[in-house]
Amino acid sequence: MAAKKIIIGIVGMPASGKSLVADYIEKKYKAYKIHMGDFVWDFLKKRGIRPSEEMGSMVGLYIWAEYGDIPISDWANKKVRKSKAKIILLDSIRTPEEVTFFRRQYGKKFLVIAVLAESKRRFDRMKSRARFGKVSDVAFKMRDDDEMIRGIGDVLVSANYEIDGNKSKAFVLKQTDKIMKAIKGK
């Protein structure tokens, strides 16, 4: 691994603004982005299962309960190691075990940015983007509960940096630039 390589985990509850932040860093700072959820979507695709919010949550929880975070962390780490980029994003890191895995691998070169947003705002965003069709209150609540069971709350509170995802897109991107300036200055 090159001495200047920085690995950034982006964490947040569903629809908090993680992808907005990750996509922005990817484009503006020429980062290489690895979306951690792609492991689950690939798992479904290989088995011919139609993706949905509920199926993604169920399979993610199954993989985590059955195998822990090792398969997803190993999969992402192979991509990190192959990348020549100086900044690598792990979009949608979720568990304390994933954070521990990457901190053991990369030490102080691994940082976590938490994107925080209120439940109502996140639900409204999820409804408006409707990736897999209409999202019910119950499905949204279940997904949040699944995330909490896996320990996302611990990852959120232990992050190196926080972004207020309740604010405007312009404000979020301004906060992102401020954080990236601090990270690049290290």
Backbone as a ProteinNet text record, in pm:
[ID]
protein_1_A
[PRIMARY]
MAAKKIIIGIVGMPASGKSLVADYIEKKYKAYKIHMGDFVWDFLKKRGIRPSEEMGSMVGLYIWAEYGDIPISDWANKKVRKSKAKIILLDSIRTPEEVTFFRRQYGKKFLVIAVLAESKRRFDRMKSRARFGKVSDVAFKMRDDDEMIRGIGDVLVSANYEIDGNKSKAFVLKQTDKIMKAIKGK
[TERTIARY]
84.3	0	89.3	57.6	133.1	118.2	224.6	225.2	116.6	79.8	-16.5	-161.4	-184.6	-321.2	-404	-526.6	-620.3	-746	-797.4	-922.1	-1025.2	-1139.5	-1244.7	-1371	-1419.2	-1547.1	-1657.6	-1762.4	-1878.2	-1989.3	-2040.4	-2144	-2264.2	-2380.4	-2503.4	-2621	-2730.5	-2852.5	-2902.5	-2993.6	-3046.1	-3100.4	-3064	-3110.6	-3063.8	-2952.1	-2899.6	-2822	-2777.1	-2696.2	-2557.5	-2535.5	-2404.9	-2359.9	-2448.9	-2411.3	-2384.9	-2457.7	-2431	-2286.4	-2247.4	-2112.3	-2009.7	-2033.7	-1938	-1922.1	-2032.6	-2025.6	-1949.4	-1972.8	-1904.6	-1753.6	-1714.2	-1570.9	-1509.6	-1582.2	-1532.1	-1499.4	-1591.2	-1572.7	-1471.1	-1491.5	-1408	-1265.4	-1249.2	-1117.2	-1056.7	-1120.1	-1071.2	-1048.5	-1142.9	-1135.6	-1191	-1150	-1203.9	-1310.7	-1433.4	-1544.8	-1581.6	-1592.4	-1639.6	-1768.8	-1878.9	-2006.2	-2020.7	-2019.1	-2022.5	-2148.8	-2259.4	-2384	-2379.1	-2282.9	-2272.5	-2246.3	-2182.2	-2159.3	-2292.8	-2390.4	-2522.5	-2595.7	-2590.4	-2660.3	-2599.7	-2468.1	-2403.7	-2445.7	-2456.3	-2500.8	-2639.1	-2730.3	-2866.1	-2864.1	-2789.5	-2784.2	-2733.6	-2628.2	-2571.6	-2670.9	-2768.8	-2868.8	-3001.9	-3004.4	-3125.8	-3240.1	-3208.1	-3310.7	-3330.5	-3454.7	-3487.2	-3457.8	-3379.9	-3346.8	-3465.3	-3470	-3568.2	-3507.6	-3565.2	-3516.4	-3522.2	-3636.8	-3655	-3558.4	-3542.9	-3453.5	-3308.6	-3270.3	-3135.7	-3109.5	-3207.5	-3193.8	-3185.6	-3274.4	-3276.4	-3145.9	-3097.2	-2974.4	-2854.6	-2851.2	-2743.1	-2738.8	-2855.4	-2863.2	-2825.3	-2869.5	-2833.8	-2682.1	-2619.7	-2474.5	-2402.6	-2446.2	-2382.6	-2398.5	-2521.1	-2547.1	-2472.4	-2468	-2407.3	-2254.8	-2201.9	-2057.9	-1985.9	-2058.3	-1996	-1960.8	-1871.5	-1836.8	-1717.3	-1661.1	-1540.3	-1561.1	-1666.1	-1677.7	-1685.2	-1762.5	-1776.4	-1647.4	-1587.4	-1462.5	-1350.6	-1338.2	-1235.8	-1257.5	-1383.6	-1418.8	-1377.8	-1413	-1379.7	-1229.2	-1162.9	-1019.4	-940.2	-985	-918.7	-926	-1038.4	-1054.6	-966.4	-957.5	-871.9	-728.1	-681.7	-541.5	-507.2	-603.1	-578.9	-579.1	-646.3	-661.7	-531.6	-508.8	-392.2	-430.8	-558.6	-606.9	-546	-529.6	-476.7	-585.1	-711.4	-824.9	-921.8	-956.5	-1050	-1165.5	-1286.5	-1408.1	-1472.9	-1511.3	-1593.6	-1731.5	-1814.2	-1947.9	-2038.1	-2101	-2197.3	-2131.8	-2025.5	-1970.5	-2074.1	-2093.8	-2207.7	-2177.4	-2077.2	-2062.5	-1930.4	-1928.9	-1803.9	-1695.5	-1736.1	-1639.2	-1572.3	-1648.8	-1588.6	-1487.3	-1524.6	-1433	-1306.4	-1321.3	-1205	-1117.3	-1179.4	-1105.3	-1018	-1076.6	-1001.6	-903	-933.3	-835.9	-714.5	-736.3	-622.8	-538.7	-604.2	-533.9	-456.9	-517.4	-464.2	-432.4	-459.1	-424.7	-483.9	-400.5	-446.2	-482.1	-453.7	-489.7	-637	-705.1	-847.4	-925.8	-1017.2	-1099.7	-1246.3	-1333.2	-1476.8	-1547.8	-1632.6	-1718.4	-1862.3	-1930	-2070.8	-2158.8	-2261.8	-2361.9	-2488.8	-2530.3	-2641.9	-2763.6	-2879.8	-3005	-3119.9	-3219.4	-3336.7	-3417.9	-3487.6	-3566.7	-3670	-3744.3	-3848.3	-3788.4	-3680.1	-3614.3	-3564.9	-3507.6	-3457.4	-3571.3	-3683.3	-3798.5	-3853.1	-3863.1	-3909.8	-3817.2	-3687	-3591.5	-3608.1	-3623.8	-3637.2	-3763.5	-3872.1	-3997.7	-3979.8	-3910.1	-3897.3	-3805.2	-3705.2	-3617.2	-3670.5	-3747.5	-3816.8	-3739.2	-3621.5	-3534.1	-3602.9	-3679.9	-3744.6	-3895.9	-3949.7	-4093.3	-4125.6	-4253.6	-4300.9	-4238.4	-4201.9	-4143.1	-4245.6	-4278.2	-4374.5	-4304.8	-4383.7	-4332	-4271.1	-4337.9	-4292.4	-4158.9	-4146.2	-4020.8	-3906	-3934.6	-3833.6	-3788.2	-3883.3	-3852.9	-3774.4	-3814.8	-3744.1	-3599	-3579.1	-3442.5	-3358.3	-3415.5	-3344.1	-3309.9	-3406.2	-3382.6	-3270.8	-3271.1	-3164.6	-3027.7	-3021.1	-2894.4	-2848	-2941.4	-2905.7	-2860.3	-2925	-2885.5	-2740	-2701.1	-2563.9	-2462	-2508.7	-2416.2	-2381.7	-2463.7	-2433.4	-2428.5	-2506	-2504.3	-2366.4	-2296.1	-2159.5	-2064.5	-2083.4	-1998.1	-2025	-2151.7	-2187.5	-2122.9	-2129.7	-2076.8	-1924.6	-1861.5	-1715.2	-1646.8	-1723.8	-1667.5	-1568.3	-1472.5	-1374.9	-1435.1	-1533.3	-1596.6	-1746.3	-1823.1	-1968.7	-2015	-2115.6	-2180.5	-2328.8	-2386.4	-2528.7	-2606.9	-2662.4	-2738.1	-2878.4	-2917.6	-3049.2	-3049	-2933.3	-2918.9	-2929.6	-2916.7	-2924.6	-2806.5	-2824	-2717.3	-2590.9	-2606.7	-2492.3	-2418.9	-2495.1	-2434.3	-2358.6	-2419	-2355.4	-2223.8	-2224.9	-2103.8	-1997	-2039.3	-1944.3	-1879.5	-1960.6	-1906.3	-1808.6	-1843.4	-1758	-1622.8	-1624.3	-1498.6	-1412.8	-1475.7	-1402.9	-1335.6	-1409.6	-1354.3	-1241.9	-1261.8	-1157.8	-1031.8	-1047.1	-929.3	-853	-926.9	-863.2	-795.8	-861.9	-805.2	-679	-684.9	-569.6	-452.5	-483	-377.8	-301.8	-356.5	-291.6	-166.2
-117.6	0	124.5	219	343.5	421.4	491.7	564	670.9	728.7	838.3	791.9	663.9	612.9	635.6	688.3	711.5	631.9	559.3	483.5	550.1	585.8	655.1	570.7	534.6	466.4	569.8	557.9	646.7	567.2	617.7	548.6	639.5	579.8	653.7	559.3	596.7	518.3	527.9	438.7	444.5	583.4	632.3	759.8	881.4	868.6	981	1080.3	1036.1	1120.8	1064.5	938	874.1	878.3	839.5	833.2	971.2	1072	1209.2	1245.8	1219.2	1249.4	1164.7	1035.2	945.7	981.2	1005.7	1041	1171.6	1266.2	1395.1	1378.2	1303.4	1280.4	1204	1106.3	1027.9	1119.6	1208.6	1296.8	1407.6	1482.4	1600.3	1563.9	1457.9	1423.7	1300.7	1258.3	1145.7	1019.8	994.9	878.5	755.1	641	513.5	470.6	449.3	418	269.9	210.9	73	81.1	39.7	40.9	-94.1	-93	-217.5	-299.2	-232.2	-301.8	-382.7	-352.7	-429.4	-577.3	-606.7	-747.3	-820.5	-757.8	-818.8	-828.5	-719	-722.2	-828.4	-846.6	-952.2	-1090.2	-1104.2	-1229.8	-1266.8	-1168.6	-1193.2	-1226.9	-1149.3	-1168.2	-1307.9	-1353	-1486	-1598.2	-1570.7	-1672.1	-1650.4	-1552.6	-1525.7	-1468.4	-1400.4	-1342.5	-1195.4	-1156.6	-1018.1	-926.1	-819.8	-730.4	-645.5	-618.7	-528.9	-477.9	-371.4	-319.3	-429	-498.1	-601.9	-718.1	-762	-874.8	-836.3	-714.2	-668.4	-669.8	-623.7	-625.2	-767.4	-853.6	-992.7	-1064.7	-1050.1	-1118.6	-1060.5	-927.3	-865.4	-914.6	-924.2	-973.7	-1121.5	-1199.3	-1342.2	-1359.2	-1288.2	-1300.6	-1261.5	-1150.6	-1104.6	-1206.5	-1261.4	-1356.9	-1488.6	-1532.1	-1661.9	-1656.8	-1550.1	-1545	-1426.9	-1335.7	-1214.7	-1120.3	-1029	-927.6	-965.4	-1081	-1118.7	-1125.9	-1190.4	-1195.9	-1057.3	-968.2	-834.9	-755.4	-761.7	-689.5	-741.4	-872.4	-930.4	-888.8	-896.1	-857.6	-712.8	-622.6	-480.7	-458.8	-528.4	-509.6	-551.2	-654.1	-693.1	-578.5	-511	-396.4	-278.7	-257.6	-150.8	-175.8	-296.2	-330.2	-319.6	-351.5	-344.3	-201	-112.1	24.7	104.3	184.7	274.2	414.9	435.1	566.8	604.4	733.7	782.3	791.2	806.6	812	701.4	617.1	507.9	521	513.1	525.1	389.7	359.6	242.9	298.1	308.8	366.5	265.2	308.1	227.4	122.3	161	73.8	73.1	-42.6	-51.4	-103.5	-184.8	-252.4	-219.1	-230.9	-210.4	-308.9	-428.6	-528.7	-485.6	-424.1	-372.9	-263.2	-173.8	-66.2	-125.3	-220.6	-284.5	-351.4	-422.8	-489.7	-389.7	-278	-181.2	-100.6	-79.4	-10.8	-100.5	-230.5	-323.4	-325.8	-318.5	-323.1	-193.7	-78.6	49	151.2	116.4	206.1	344.4	447	586.3	631.1	550	582.6	550.1	487.5	457.1	552.4	627.6	724.4	699.2	742.4	723	858.5	879.2	996.9	949.7	1003.4	971.6	1078.6	1034.1	1125.4	1101.8	1204.3	1191.6	1267.1	1203.4	1269	1211.2	1295.5	1255.2	1150.7	1068.5	959.2	1006.6	1110.8	1157.5	1202.6	1277.7	1324.7	1205.4	1105.8	987.7	910.1	895.9	824.3	897	1029.3	1107.4	1088.6	1088.4	1065.8	926.8	828.3	691.4	676	737.8	732.5	799.4	912.2	985.2	913.9	843.2	774.7	637.6	574.3	446.8	355.8	317.1	231.5	102.9	43.6	-84.8	-75.3	42	60.9	129.5	130.3	199.5	140.8	230.4	190.5	219	116.2	134.1	179.3	235.9	274.9	154.5	40.9	-80.6	-128	-129.9	-172.8	-79.5	49.5	147.3	123.3	105.2	80.6	-49.6	-152.5	-281.2	-267	-192	-172.6	-97.3	6.5	78.2	-15.3	-97.5	-192.7	-290.7	-340.8	-432.1	-365.3	-239.7	-165.6	-151.9	-122.1	-106.3	-238.9	-348.6	-480.5	-509.4	-471.6	-495.5	-403.9	-296.8	-211.1	-79.1	-36.2	89.3	208	202.7	312.1	332.9	222.2	231.3	292.9	259	314.8	465.4	503.2	644.4	729.2	683	764.5	760.9	663.9	655.7	712.9	774.5	829.2	941.5	957.5	1065.1	1201.5	1200.7	1324.2	1301.7	1411.9	1405.3	1510.2	1471.6	1563.1	1565.3	1685.4	1699.9	1681.8	1562.7	1529.3	1586.4	1660	1724.9	1855.3	1906.8	2037.3	2024.9	2136.9	2140	2065.8	2029.4	1962.5	2049.8	2179.1	2270.9	2271.5	2270.4	2269.7	2138.9	2028	1896.6	1891.4	1942	1939	2033.1	2145.6	2238	2170.2	2099.3	2024.8	1917.3	1852.4	1747.2	1805.2	1920.3	1984.5	2019.8	2068.8	2105.2	1981	1871.1	1745.3	1694.6	1697.9	1649	1733	1860.6	1947.9	1904.2	1876.1	1830.4	1694.6	1604.5	1470.4	1479.2	1556	1567	1639.3	1719.4	1791.2	1704.8	1585.7	1496.2	1434.5
0	0	0	-86.1	-93.7	37.3	74.9	201.8	209	97.2	96.4	83.2	74.2	55.9	182.4	161.7	272.1	241.3	339.5	323.8	414.2	353.7	427.7	425.7	543	555.3	571.3	490.4	500.5	569.3	681	757.1	775.7	777.8	803.2	790.6	850.8	839.1	694.5	654.1	517.8	483.7	364.3	309.1	389.4	458.5	536.9	450.7	334.3	246.6	221.4	258.5	239.5	93.9	4.8	-137.1	-194.7	-149.3	-192.5	-158	-34.5	12.2	-62.8	-73.2	-139.8	-287.7	-357	-499.7	-519.8	-431	-439	-419.2	-316.9	-291.9	-408.9	-459.6	-573	-691.4	-724.6	-840.3	-813.2	-706.4	-681.3	-641.9	-563.6	-511.2	-579.7	-689.6	-769.8	-684.4	-598.2	-509.9	-581.2	-534.9	-581.9	-481.4	-530	-439.6	-447.6	-330.1	-315.5	-235.2	-295	-222.4	-153.3	-20.6	57.3	29.2	-2.6	-31.9	-160.1	-249	-374.1	-347.9	-234.9	-199.3	-187.5	-120.8	-102.8	-236.3	-316.3	-446.3	-537.9	-534.1	-612.9	-562.9	-431.8	-370.2	-424.4	-427	-477.7	-626.9	-702.9	-848.4	-884.1	-816.1	-843.5	-815.5	-732.3	-697.2	-768.8	-859.3	-936.4	-855.5	-746.1	-658.4	-694.9	-715.1	-749.5	-630.9	-652.1	-540.7	-496.5	-367.8	-308.2	-178.2	-123.5	5.2	111.8	117.6	219.8	199.5	73.4	45.5	76.6	42.4	74.3	223.8	300.9	447	500.7	451	499.6	467.2	344.9	305.6	379.7	392.7	468.7	612	674.1	811.3	818.8	719.4	714.5	703.9	609.2	590.4	718.4	778.7	901	1013.8	1032	1140.1	1117.1	993.5	961.9	955.1	894.9	866.8	930.1	992.1	1044.5	931.1	958.5	859.1	772.5	796.4	724.1	573	521	374.1	309.2	364.7	306.1	322.6	439.5	464	374.5	361.9	273.9	128.8	83.4	-53.3	-79.1	12.6	-4.2	5.5	96.7	115.4	-9.1	-77.5	-203.4	-303.1	-308.8	-398.9	-354.4	-223.2	-170.8	-211.8	-191.4	-219.5	-368.1	-454.1	-599	-650.8	-582.3	-630	-619.7	-720.1	-721.2	-672.6	-643.4	-599.1	-464.5	-443.9	-316.1	-210.4	-255	-163.2	-203.6	-108.3	-133.1	-36.2	-90	-9.5	8.5	130.1	160.5	192	88	101.5	170	277.6	353.4	441.7	509.6	613.6	726.5	791.7	883.3	1023.4	1037.7	1166.6	1235.8	1369.6	1442.5	1398.3	1359.8	1314.3	1184.1	1094.2	969.9	1002.6	1092.3	1131.5	1192.6	1283.2	1345.9	1240.3	1147.5	1040.3	964.6	920.9	840.8	924.8	1051.5	1138.6	1161.3	1172	1186.5	1059.1	945.6	817.2	788.8	820.3	772.3	881.4	1006.2	1116.3	1099.9	1117	1112.3	970.9	871.3	732.1	705.1	802.5	789.7	878.7	817.6	888.7	857.3	946.9	927.2	930.9	829.4	823.4	842.5	943.3	968.7	906.3	834.5	779.4	860.7	934.6	1027.9	975.4	984.7	943.5	1024.2	1049.5	1125.9	1050.8	1125.8	1070.7	967.7	999.6	907.5	774.7	780	657.2	575	641	570.8	505.5	578.5	523.3	400.3	407.9	292.8	172.5	196.7	87.5	27.7	115.6	67.6	-16.5	27.1	-49.7	-185.5	-189	-315.4	-413.8	-365.4	-460.2	-499.4	-411.8	-438.9	-533.6	-493.5	-573.4	-619.9	-530.9	-561.8	-552	-570	-556.6	-425.4	-394	-274.2	-147.3	-54.8	73.2	182.3	259.7	367.8	495.7	586.1	717.5	788.4	777.9	846	789.2	655.9	592.8	631.3	634.8	674	817.5	907.2	1048.6	1066.2	992.4	1000.9	954.3	847.7	798.2	900.9	961.1	1066.7	1183	1222.6	1332.2	1297.1	1172.6	1127.9	1138	1096.8	1103.4	1249.1	1338.6	1479.3	1540.3	1502.5	1551.7	1514.6	1394	1347.2	1413.2	1478.5	1551.5	1485	1389.3	1320.1	1415.8	1522.5	1620.3	1679.3	1709.3	1762.3	1660.9	1532.7	1427.8	1413.2	1418	1404.9	1514	1638.4	1749.3	1758.3	1694.6	1700.7	1576.6	1487.4	1363.9	1392.3	1303.5	1315.2	1281.2	1190.3	1142.4	1127.9	1137.8	1120.2	1020.1	942.5	849.8	884.3	890.4	918.8	789.3	771.5	652	648.2	750.5	752.3	672.6	647.2	582.5	430.6	363.2	216.8	154	29.2	-45	-45.5	-68.9	-72.2	62.2	171.3	305	329.2	290.2	307.3	229	106.9	24.6	80.6	137.5	200.9	322.9	402.7	517.7	468.9	359.5	303.1	262.7	195	155.6	277.3	381.9	504.6	565.1	568.4	622.2	533	402.9	311.1	322.5	343	362.7	488.4	595.8	719.5	699.7	627.8	605.4	519.8	413.9	324.3	390	493.4	564.9	663.3	691.5	791.3	734.6
[MASK]
++++++++++++++++++++++++++++++++++++++++++++++++++++++++++++++++++++++++++++++++++++++++++++++++++++++++++++++++++++++++++++++++++++++++++++++++++++++++++++++++++++++++++++++++++++++++++

